Amino acid sequence: MAGRAASSSWKSNNMGESIQVSGVIVAGGASRRLGKNKALERIGGRALIERVIDSLVPLTTEVLV
């Protein structure tokens, strides 16, 4: 899955400096206990991986899966 860019290319730290922050989602497990791809499992009409990505986008400059 490709990375998804955040709305802003730079984020600010507590000191007012701009920094780049990458979010990395490790989603390569075998899903043996669930028996199907956990990342694609739908919860409330949306895939679990979509929910995780959407939660990281406002906090990072890029999200890598």
KEMIVO-564437 format. One record per atom (N, C-alpha, C, O): residue number from 1; residue in three letters; atom name; x, y, z. Coordinates in steps of 0.2 Angstrom, whole numbers, always signed. Example, Ala and Ser with C-alpha at 12.3 -4.5 7.8 and 13.67 -1.06 7.14 Angstrom:
BEGIN
+------+-------+-------+-------+-------+-------+
: tise : kolro : vexvo :  east : north :    up :
+------+-------+-------+-------+-------+-------+
:    1 :   Ala :     N :   +66 :   -28 :   +39 :
:    1 :   Ala :    CA :   +62 :   -22 :   +39 :
:    1 :   Ala :     C :   +66 :   -16 :   +39 :
:    1 :   Ala :     O :   +71 :   -17 :   +42 :
:    2 :   Ser :     N :   +64 :   -11 :   +35 :
:    2 :   Ser :    CA :   +68 :    -5 :   +36 :
:    2 :   Ser :     C :   +64 :    +0 :   +39 :
:    2 :   Ser :     O :   +67 :    +6 :   +40 :
+------+-------+-------+-------+-------+-------+
// end
This chain:
BEGIN
+------+-------+-------+-------+-------+-------+
: tise : kolro : vexvo :  east : north :    up :
+------+-------+-------+-------+-------+-------+
:    1 :   Met :     N :    +4 :    -6 :    +0 :
:    1 :   Met :    CA :    +0 :    +0 :    +0 :
:    1 :   Met :     C :    +4 :    +6 :    +0 :
:    1 :   Met :     O :    +9 :    +6 :    +4 :
:    2 :   Ala :     N :    +3 :   +11 :    -4 :
:    2 :   Ala :    CA :    +7 :   +17 :    -5 :
:    2 :   Ala :     C :    +6 :   +21 :    +1 :
:    2 :   Ala :     O :    +1 :   +21 :    +5 :
:    3 :   Gly :     N :   +11 :   +26 :    +2 :
:    3 :   Gly :    CA :   +10 :   +31 :    +8 :
:    3 :   Gly :     C :    +5 :   +36 :    +6 :
:    3 :   Gly :     O :    +3 :   +37 :    +0 :
:    4 :   Arg :     N :    +2 :   +39 :   +11 :
:    4 :   Arg :    CA :    -3 :   +45 :   +10 :
:    4 :   Arg :     C :    +0 :   +51 :   +13 :
:    4 :   Arg :     O :    +2 :   +51 :   +19 :
:    5 :   Ala :     N :    +0 :   +56 :    +9 :
:    5 :   Ala :    CA :    +3 :   +63 :   +12 :
:    5 :   Ala :     C :    -2 :   +66 :   +16 :
:    5 :   Ala :     O :    -8 :   +66 :   +15 :
:    6 :   Ala :     N :    +0 :   +70 :   +21 :
:    6 :   Ala :    CA :    -4 :   +73 :   +26 :
:    6 :   Ala :     C :    -6 :   +80 :   +22 :
:    6 :   Ala :     O :    -3 :   +82 :   +17 :
:    7 :   Ser :     N :   -11 :   +84 :   +25 :
:    7 :   Ser :    CA :   -13 :   +90 :   +22 :
:    7 :   Ser :     C :    -8 :   +95 :   +22 :
:    7 :   Ser :     O :    -8 :  +100 :   +18 :
:    8 :   Ser :     N :    -3 :   +95 :   +27 :
:    8 :   Ser :    CA :    +2 :  +100 :   +28 :
:    8 :   Ser :     C :    +9 :   +96 :   +27 :
:    8 :   Ser :     O :   +10 :   +90 :   +30 :
:    9 :   Ser :     N :   +14 :   +99 :   +23 :
:    9 :   Ser :    CA :   +20 :   +95 :   +22 :
:    9 :   Ser :     C :   +25 :   +96 :   +28 :
:    9 :   Ser :     O :   +30 :   +92 :   +28 :
:   10 :   Trp :     N :   +23 :  +101 :   +32 :
:   10 :   Trp :    CA :   +28 :  +101 :   +38 :
:   10 :   Trp :     C :   +24 :  +102 :   +45 :
:   10 :   Trp :     O :   +18 :  +105 :   +44 :
:   11 :   Lys :     N :   +26 :  +100 :   +50 :
:   11 :   Lys :    CA :   +23 :  +100 :   +57 :
:   11 :   Lys :     C :   +27 :  +105 :   +61 :
:   11 :   Lys :     O :   +34 :  +105 :   +60 :
:   12 :   Ser :     N :   +25 :  +108 :   +66 :
:   12 :   Ser :    CA :   +29 :  +112 :   +71 :
:   12 :   Ser :     C :   +30 :  +108 :   +77 :
:   12 :   Ser :     O :   +25 :  +104 :   +80 :
:   13 :   Asn :     N :   +36 :  +108 :   +80 :
:   13 :   Asn :    CA :   +37 :  +106 :   +87 :
:   13 :   Asn :     C :   +35 :  +111 :   +92 :
:   13 :   Asn :     O :   +33 :  +116 :   +90 :
:   14 :   Asn :     N :   +36 :  +109 :   +98 :
:   14 :   Asn :    CA :   +34 :  +114 :  +104 :
:   14 :   Asn :     C :   +38 :  +120 :  +104 :
:   14 :   Asn :     O :   +36 :  +125 :  +107 :
:   15 :   Met :     N :   +44 :  +120 :  +100 :
:   15 :   Met :    CA :   +48 :  +126 :  +100 :
:   15 :   Met :     C :   +47 :  +130 :   +94 :
:   15 :   Met :     O :   +51 :  +135 :   +93 :
:   16 :   Gly :     N :   +42 :  +129 :   +90 :
:   16 :   Gly :    CA :   +40 :  +133 :   +84 :
:   16 :   Gly :     C :   +44 :  +131 :   +78 :
:   16 :   Gly :     O :   +43 :  +134 :   +73 :
:   17 :   Glu :     N :   +48 :  +126 :   +79 :
:   17 :   Glu :    CA :   +52 :  +124 :   +73 :
:   17 :   Glu :     C :   +48 :  +119 :   +69 :
:   17 :   Glu :     O :   +44 :  +115 :   +71 :
:   18 :   Ser :     N :   +49 :  +120 :   +62 :
:   18 :   Ser :    CA :   +46 :  +115 :   +58 :
:   18 :   Ser :     C :   +50 :  +109 :   +57 :
:   18 :   Ser :     O :   +56 :  +109 :   +56 :
:   19 :   Ile :     N :   +46 :  +103 :   +57 :
:   19 :   Ile :    CA :   +50 :   +97 :   +57 :
:   19 :   Ile :     C :   +46 :   +92 :   +52 :
:   19 :   Ile :     O :   +39 :   +93 :   +52 :
:   20 :   Gln :     N :   +49 :   +87 :   +49 :
:   20 :   Gln :    CA :   +45 :   +82 :   +45 :
:   20 :   Gln :     C :   +45 :   +76 :   +50 :
:   20 :   Gln :     O :   +49 :   +74 :   +53 :
:   21 :   Val :     N :   +39 :   +73 :   +50 :
:   21 :   Val :    CA :   +37 :   +67 :   +54 :
:   21 :   Val :     C :   +34 :   +62 :   +50 :
:   21 :   Val :     O :   +29 :   +63 :   +47 :
:   22 :   Ser :     N :   +37 :   +56 :   +50 :
:   22 :   Ser :    CA :   +34 :   +50 :   +46 :
:   22 :   Ser :     C :   +30 :   +46 :   +51 :
:   22 :   Ser :     O :   +33 :   +44 :   +56 :
:   23 :   Gly :     N :   +24 :   +43 :   +49 :
:   23 :   Gly :    CA :   +21 :   +38 :   +52 :
:   23 :   Gly :     C :   +21 :   +32 :   +49 :
:   23 :   Gly :     O :   +20 :   +31 :   +43 :
:   24 :   Val :     N :   +23 :   +26 :   +52 :
:   24 :   Val :    CA :   +24 :   +20 :   +49 :
:   24 :   Val :     C :   +20 :   +15 :   +52 :
:   24 :   Val :     O :   +19 :   +14 :   +58 :
:   25 :   Ile :     N :   +16 :   +12 :   +48 :
:   25 :   Ile :    CA :   +11 :    +7 :   +51 :
:   25 :   Ile :     C :   +14 :    +0 :   +48 :
:   25 :   Ile :     O :   +14 :    -2 :   +42 :
:   26 :   Val :     N :   +15 :    -5 :   +53 :
:   26 :   Val :    CA :   +17 :   -11 :   +52 :
:   26 :   Val :     C :   +11 :   -16 :   +51 :
:   26 :   Val :     O :    +8 :   -17 :   +56 :
:   27 :   Ala :     N :   +10 :   -18 :   +45 :
:   27 :   Ala :    CA :    +4 :   -22 :   +44 :
:   27 :   Ala :     C :    +5 :   -28 :   +39 :
:   27 :   Ala :     O :    +1 :   -29 :   +34 :
:   28 :   Gly :     N :   +10 :   -32 :   +41 :
:   28 :   Gly :    CA :   +12 :   -37 :   +37 :
:   28 :   Gly :     C :   +11 :   -44 :   +40 :
:   28 :   Gly :     O :   +14 :   -49 :   +38 :
:   29 :   Gly :     N :    +7 :   -44 :   +45 :
:   29 :   Gly :    CA :    +6 :   -51 :   +49 :
:   29 :   Gly :     C :    +2 :   -56 :   +45 :
:   29 :   Gly :     O :    -1 :   -54 :   +40 :
:   30 :   Ala :     N :    +2 :   -62 :   +47 :
:   30 :   Ala :    CA :    -1 :   -68 :   +43 :
:   30 :   Ala :     C :    -8 :   -68 :   +45 :
:   30 :   Ala :     O :   -12 :   -72 :   +41 :
:   31 :   Ser :     N :   -11 :   -65 :   +50 :
:   31 :   Ser :    CA :   -18 :   -65 :   +52 :
:   31 :   Ser :     C :   -20 :   -72 :   +53 :
:   31 :   Ser :     O :   -26 :   -74 :   +51 :
:   32 :   Arg :     N :   -16 :   -77 :   +56 :
:   32 :   Arg :    CA :   -18 :   -84 :   +57 :
:   32 :   Arg :     C :   -24 :   -85 :   +62 :
:   32 :   Arg :     O :   -28 :   -89 :   +60 :
:   33 :   Arg :     N :   -24 :   -81 :   +67 :
:   33 :   Arg :    CA :   -30 :   -82 :   +72 :
:   33 :   Arg :     C :   -36 :   -80 :   +69 :
:   33 :   Arg :     O :   -41 :   -83 :   +70 :
:   34 :   Leu :     N :   -36 :   -74 :   +65 :
:   34 :   Leu :    CA :   -42 :   -71 :   +62 :
:   34 :   Leu :     C :   -44 :   -75 :   +56 :
:   34 :   Leu :     O :   -50 :   -76 :   +55 :
:   35 :   Gly :     N :   -39 :   -78 :   +52 :
:   35 :   Gly :    CA :   -41 :   -82 :   +47 :
:   35 :   Gly :     C :   -42 :   -78 :   +40 :
:   35 :   Gly :     O :   -43 :   -80 :   +35 :
:   36 :   Lys :     N :   -41 :   -71 :   +41 :
:   36 :   Lys :    CA :   -42 :   -67 :   +35 :
:   36 :   Lys :     C :   -37 :   -60 :   +36 :
:   36 :   Lys :     O :   -35 :   -59 :   +42 :
:   37 :   Asn :     N :   -36 :   -56 :   +31 :
:   37 :   Asn :    CA :   -32 :   -50 :   +31 :
:   37 :   Asn :     C :   -35 :   -46 :   +36 :
:   37 :   Asn :     O :   -41 :   -42 :   +35 :
:   38 :   Lys :     N :   -32 :   -45 :   +42 :
:   38 :   Lys :    CA :   -35 :   -40 :   +47 :
:   38 :   Lys :     C :   -35 :   -33 :   +45 :
:   38 :   Lys :     O :   -40 :   -30 :   +47 :
:   39 :   Ala :     N :   -30 :   -31 :   +41 :
:   39 :   Ala :    CA :   -30 :   -24 :   +39 :
:   39 :   Ala :     C :   -36 :   -22 :   +35 :
:   39 :   Ala :     O :   -38 :   -16 :   +35 :
:   40 :   Leu :     N :   -39 :   -27 :   +31 :
:   40 :   Leu :    CA :   -44 :   -26 :   +27 :
:   40 :   Leu :     C :   -51 :   -27 :   +30 :
:   40 :   Leu :     O :   -56 :   -26 :   +27 :
:   41 :   Glu :     N :   -51 :   -29 :   +36 :
:   41 :   Glu :    CA :   -57 :   -31 :   +40 :
:   41 :   Glu :     C :   -61 :   -24 :   +41 :
:   41 :   Glu :     O :   -58 :   -19 :   +43 :
:   42 :   Arg :     N :   -68 :   -24 :   +39 :
:   42 :   Arg :    CA :   -72 :   -18 :   +39 :
:   42 :   Arg :     C :   -75 :   -17 :   +46 :
:   42 :   Arg :     O :   -78 :   -22 :   +49 :
:   43 :   Ile :     N :   -74 :   -11 :   +49 :
:   43 :   Ile :    CA :   -77 :   -10 :   +55 :
:   43 :   Ile :     C :   -81 :    -3 :   +54 :
:   43 :   Ile :     O :   -78 :    +2 :   +52 :
:   44 :   Gly :     N :   -88 :    -3 :   +55 :
:   44 :   Gly :    CA :   -92 :    +3 :   +54 :
:   44 :   Gly :     C :   -91 :    +5 :   +46 :
:   44 :   Gly :     O :   -92 :   +11 :   +45 :
:   45 :   Gly :     N :   -91 :    +0 :   +42 :
:   45 :   Gly :    CA :   -90 :    +2 :   +35 :
:   45 :   Gly :     C :   -84 :    +4 :   +32 :
:   45 :   Gly :     O :   -83 :    +5 :   +26 :
:   46 :   Arg :     N :   -78 :    +4 :   +36 :
:   46 :   Arg :    CA :   -72 :    +6 :   +34 :
:   46 :   Arg :     C :   -67 :    +1 :   +36 :
:   46 :   Arg :     O :   -67 :    -2 :   +41 :
:   47 :   Ala :     N :   -62 :    +0 :   +32 :
:   47 :   Ala :    CA :   -56 :    -5 :   +33 :
:   47 :   Ala :     C :   -52 :    -3 :   +39 :
:   47 :   Ala :     O :   -51 :    +3 :   +40 :
:   48 :   Leu :     N :   -50 :    -7 :   +43 :
:   48 :   Leu :    CA :   -46 :    -6 :   +49 :
:   48 :   Leu :     C :   -40 :    -1 :   +47 :
:   48 :   Leu :     O :   -38 :    +3 :   +51 :
:   49 :   Ile :     N :   -37 :    -3 :   +42 :
:   49 :   Ile :    CA :   -31 :    +0 :   +40 :
:   49 :   Ile :     C :   -32 :    +8 :   +38 :
:   49 :   Ile :     O :   -28 :   +12 :   +39 :
:   50 :   Glu :     N :   -38 :    +9 :   +35 :
:   50 :   Glu :    CA :   -40 :   +16 :   +33 :
:   50 :   Glu :     C :   -41 :   +20 :   +40 :
:   50 :   Glu :     O :   -39 :   +26 :   +40 :
:   51 :   Arg :     N :   -44 :   +17 :   +45 :
:   51 :   Arg :    CA :   -45 :   +20 :   +51 :
:   51 :   Arg :     C :   -38 :   +22 :   +54 :
:   51 :   Arg :     O :   -37 :   +28 :   +57 :
:   52 :   Val :     N :   -33 :   +18 :   +54 :
:   52 :   Val :    CA :   -27 :   +19 :   +57 :
:   52 :   Val :     C :   -23 :   +24 :   +53 :
:   52 :   Val :     O :   -20 :   +29 :   +56 :
:   53 :   Ile :     N :   -23 :   +24 :   +46 :
:   53 :   Ile :    CA :   -20 :   +29 :   +42 :
:   53 :   Ile :     C :   -24 :   +36 :   +43 :
:   53 :   Ile :     O :   -20 :   +41 :   +44 :
:   54 :   Asp :     N :   -30 :   +36 :   +44 :
:   54 :   Asp :    CA :   -34 :   +43 :   +45 :
:   54 :   Asp :     C :   -32 :   +46 :   +52 :
:   54 :   Asp :     O :   -32 :   +52 :   +52 :
:   55 :   Ser :     N :   -30 :   +41 :   +56 :
:   55 :   Ser :    CA :   -29 :   +44 :   +63 :
:   55 :   Ser :     C :   -22 :   +47 :   +63 :
:   55 :   Ser :     O :   -20 :   +51 :   +67 :
:   56 :   Leu :     N :   -17 :   +44 :   +59 :
:   56 :   Leu :    CA :   -10 :   +47 :   +58 :
:   56 :   Leu :     C :    -9 :   +53 :   +54 :
:   56 :   Leu :     O :    -5 :   +57 :   +55 :
:   57 :   Val :     N :   -14 :   +54 :   +49 :
:   57 :   Val :    CA :   -13 :   +59 :   +44 :
:   57 :   Val :     C :   -12 :   +66 :   +47 :
:   57 :   Val :     O :    -8 :   +70 :   +45 :
:   58 :   Pro :     N :   -16 :   +68 :   +52 :
:   58 :   Pro :    CA :   -16 :   +75 :   +55 :
:   58 :   Pro :     C :   -10 :   +75 :   +59 :
:   58 :   Pro :     O :    -8 :   +81 :   +61 :
:   59 :   Leu :     N :    -6 :   +70 :   +61 :
:   59 :   Leu :    CA :    -1 :   +70 :   +66 :
:   59 :   Leu :     C :    +6 :   +70 :   +62 :
:   59 :   Leu :     O :   +11 :   +71 :   +65 :
:   60 :   Thr :     N :    +6 :   +68 :   +56 :
:   60 :   Thr :    CA :   +12 :   +67 :   +52 :
:   60 :   Thr :     C :   +13 :   +70 :   +45 :
:   60 :   Thr :     O :    +8 :   +73 :   +43 :
:   61 :   Thr :     N :   +19 :   +70 :   +42 :
:   61 :   Thr :    CA :   +19 :   +73 :   +36 :
:   61 :   Thr :     C :   +18 :   +68 :   +30 :
:   61 :   Thr :     O :   +17 :   +70 :   +25 :
:   62 :   Glu :     N :   +19 :   +62 :   +32 :
:   62 :   Glu :    CA :   +18 :   +56 :   +28 :
:   62 :   Glu :     C :   +16 :   +50 :   +32 :
:   62 :   Glu :     O :   +18 :   +49 :   +37 :
:   63 :   Val :     N :   +12 :   +45 :   +29 :
:   63 :   Val :    CA :   +11 :   +39 :   +32 :
:   63 :   Val :     C :   +13 :   +33 :   +27 :
:   63 :   Val :     O :   +11 :   +33 :   +21 :
:   64 :   Leu :     N :   +17 :   +29 :   +30 :
:   64 :   Leu :    CA :   +19 :   +23 :   +26 :
:   64 :   Leu :     C :   +16 :   +17 :   +29 :
:   64 :   Leu :     O :   +16 :   +16 :   +35 :
:   65 :   Val :     N :   +14 :   +12 :   +24 :
:   65 :   Val :    CA :   +11 :    +6 :   +27 :
:   65 :   Val :     C :   +15 :    +0 :   +24 :
:   65 :   Val :     O :   +14 :    -6 :   +25 :
+------+-------+-------+-------+-------+-------+
// end
